[in-house]
């Protein structure tokens, strides 16, 4: 009789709980505070949330929802798009550099080996198309940028397809949700 014991990874559970608390604090101190105090968010709050949402590949902040909230609140769509695109692109560039310069072992601990390997497979299989599609759709684009950096993917192509995908994402969101 072979009894299989289950192993609970308390360290991983603690890290996930800590990240959820961090997301809540970031949201509360930026958008949440602005909404409660001023009945609408500030562009600076959006920039902080968007930047951190794309920067930390292990956080899953719904930055697209924040963008939709701001676009529906009547913010200038051109300014909002410039802020969204520039902060997302800056963060994903940092994600690429983290992947480029840090070891796979460190990154595996941050995002998990399975997520990294899946992103790596997509890049190896589809190349530029994977980078573009992951940045257009609300998929885990920071992970794809991190994986591209780890693979030492051609920087010019990574930059071009990342920027193009991010720009298309926010332009499409603007066209769909602008009031």
Number of C-alpha atoms within 10 A of each C-alpha: 3 4 5 6 6 6 6 8 8 9 9 13 11 11 13 14 12 12 16 15 12 13 19 14 12 18 18 15 13 20 23 18 16 17 13 11 10 10 10 16 21 16 18 13 20 23 22 17 26 24 22 20 24 27 22 19 22 19 19 15 20 14 20 16 11 18 22 16 17 22 20 14 13 12 16 11 17 11 11 20 21 13 19 26 24 18 22 28 24 16 22 30 23 19 25 27 18 17 23 19 11 13 11 15 10 11 19 14 11 16 16 14 14 10 15 21 13 14 23 22 14 19 20 14 11 13 17 20 14 21 27 23 20 24 28 22 14 13 11 17 26 29 26 30 32 27 28 28 23 22 15 15 18 11 14 9 13 23 17 13 22 28 23 18 23 26 21 18 22 23 16 13 17 19 11 10 13 17 9
